[in-house]
Amino acid sequence: MFNISICDDDPYMRDQLKNLIHGYFIQKQLDCNIRLFSSGDELDRFGGRTDIAFLDVEMSGLNGIQTGYRLMNNNVDTVIFIITSHLEYLDQAMDLKVFRYFEKPVNRARLYCALDAVTQQAGELTFLSEHLPVTLREREVVCIYSFDRKTFVVTDTGVIYPTIVTMKEWLKRTEQIAYYSHPHYSYIVNLRYVSGFDDRSIILRLNNGKTMRIDASVRRFNQFREDMAYAMRWRL
């Protein structure tokens, strides 16, 4: 389920976007929940989860850029789309690291291409933890590590799930996930959460502000740096 927020003070634009997005998710047979907001302040007060946000730049009160920063503070993984006819805001939108920048009126083909890029990277990992099934989005996993013949999955909120899945099996499951790296034989890390590293350790920052420091393997460190360089290029 994708939670989508459309924030624009133009009711025609809100409805047009809603219809385009709804049509995409029907076509792809994916679930979504679309909410409409007429101002940045209204979206900020909402407080619920937003996975994908479409934000108009020029609005009274909080503008689209400011609203985007508020959303990112609540959930660093929120995918931000900026939609406006005012090109002078492009530099600010780049600072926010928006996923795409659309001019009005929104081009359907370009919108659907961008949504493909978002939905295709939103895979899930399913496993048993203490005999109960757990399903997490790939983006929600900060790292997977092994200790004392068990493996543990750490989420972006700090929850740790013990599993009986071997590290070898986890490597098979995650090898095709672009943002995952294997910097140490005991760790698989989600590069989205790397806040710093040196030649001996890597620092991961969770969404709750807490950090984890993990060891870096000398043998695997060059590959880790290449993975980080690729991830940073992709973000831009």
N, C-alpha and C positions, 0 to 999 in steps of 0.2 A: 504494500500500500504506500503510495506516494502522497504526502501531504503538501498541497500546492497553495500558495497565497498569491493572489493578484492584487496589486495595490496601485490604483490610478484614480485620480479625481474626475476622470471623464467616464461617465457610465457607459457610453457607447463602446469605448475602448475596452473596458472591463468585460462587457458581454462578448465582444468580438474575440478577445483572447480566450475567454472561457470556452467558447464554442470550438475554437481551433484546437485547444489543448484537449478538451474532452473527446474530440474526434480522433486525435492521435492515439489516446489511450484505449479507445474502443478498437481502433484498427490494430493495435499491438496486443490486444487482449490482456491489458494490464489494469490493475486497480488504482484508482486515485481518488482523493478527496480534495475538491477545489473550494477555496473560500475567497470571497471578494471583500476588499477594503477600499474605502474612498479616501483614506489619508494614511500617512505614515504613523501618525499618532494612534489611529485606530488599530493598526496592525501591531504596534508596539504594546498597546494595552491588552491585546488578545492573549499573548503569553503561551499559546499552544505551540506544538511542534510544527515547524515549517521545513520541509526537505528541499523544496524548490520555490524560489520567490521571483515574481515578475514585478519590477518596481519602476514606476514613472519617476523621472528626476524632479520635475518642477511641481511641487505640491505645497500648499500652505502648511505651516507647522514644520514637522520633520520632512525634509526632502528625501528623495529616493536614496541618495548616497548615505545620509545620516541613518535612515531606516535600515539600510544594508548592514552598516556597522553594528547596530543594535541586534540584528538577527544573528550576525556572526559571533557576537559576544555570548549569546545564548546557546548557539550550536555552530561550532566551527565548520561543520560539514555542510551547512546550508549552501545550496547552489544558487547563485545570484544571477539573474538576468536583468539588465538595465534596458528600459524601453523609453525612448524620448525622441523628439525632433530637434533637440538642442545639442549640437555637436561639441559645443564649448565645454561640456561636462565630461568629455571622453577621458581626459587625463585623471580626473578624480575617480572615475569608474575603474580605470586601470589600477590606481592605488588600492582600491577595494578588492582587487583581484576577482572581478566579476567573471563569470563563465562565458558569457556572450553579451554583446552590445547590439541592440536592434534599433533601427530608426523606424518611426511611424510613417506609413502604416506597416505593420509587421508582415513580412513575406512568409507565406505558409511553408514553402519548400525549405527555406533556411531555418525556420523554427523547428520543423520536424527533424531536420538533420541534427540540430543542436540537442533536441530531446533524445534522439537516438544515442548520442554520445553520453548523455547522463544516464539513461536507463540501462545501457549495456554495461556500465561499470558498477551497477548497483546489485551485484550478485549476492548470494547468501551462503553461509556455512551452517550446516546442520550436524549436530553430534549429540551424544548422550553424556549427561553430567549427573552423577549419582543416580543413575537409572532413569532419569527424566530427559525427554527430548528438548534440545535447545536450538533455536534458529536465530542467527545473528546476521546482519548485513556485513559484508566484507569491510565496509567503511567503519563499522562500529568496533572492530577488533584492533586493539593497540598492538598487542604482541601475543605470541604463543611461545611458551617455554617449557622445558622439561626439567624435572627434578625428582630424584628418588624413584625412578622408573614410572613416573606419571607425567602427564602433560597438563598444562594449565592455560586457559584462554583468558586474557585480560581485556576488558571492554573499556570504551572511552569514558564511562562513568565510574570506573574503578572496581566493578564487579569481577571476581575471579572465579571461573568455572573449572573445576578439576575434571579431567577426562581420562579415558583409557585408550584413546587414540595415540598410536606411537608417533614420535617425531618424524620417522620415515614416511608414515602415511600422511601426516600433515604437510610434508614437503610436496608430496604428489598432488594433494588437494589444492595447494596454493601456488604451484609453480607457474600457472598461467595468469595470476593476478598481478597486474602491472605495478601496483604500489607496494607489493610485499617483497621483502629482501631477507636473505639468510646470512647475517653477518657473523654468526657464531653457531657451532654445531648444536647448541642448546636453545637457540632463539630464532624465531621468525618475527620480523618487525614490519609494521605498517609505516611506510615512510612519511605518511601525512602527519604523524605525531612526533617526528624527530625534531627536536628543538636545538640540538647541538651535538657535536661529537669531536673527539680527537682520535689519535691513533690507538687508543687503548679502551675507550668506552664510548657509549652512545647514550644520550639523554632523551627520554621520551616524555612528552608533556600531555597529560590527560585533560579532558574537557573540564574536569573539576579543579584544575589548577595544580594537582599533585604531579610529581615527576618520578620517573623510574630511571635508574642508571644501570645499564647492562654492559657486559663485557663485549669487546670487539676482538675477533680472531685476526691475527696478523695475516694468516693465509687467505682469509676471505675479505680483508678490508678493502683491497683495490676494487673488487667487484661491488662492494657496498657503496663506495664512492661513485662508481659509474651509475649504479642504480639511483643514487641521490641526484646526480646531474641530470639524468633522464627525467626524474620526477619533477625537478624544478623547471625544466624546459616545458614539460606538459602543463604545469600550472600557468605559465605565462601564455 
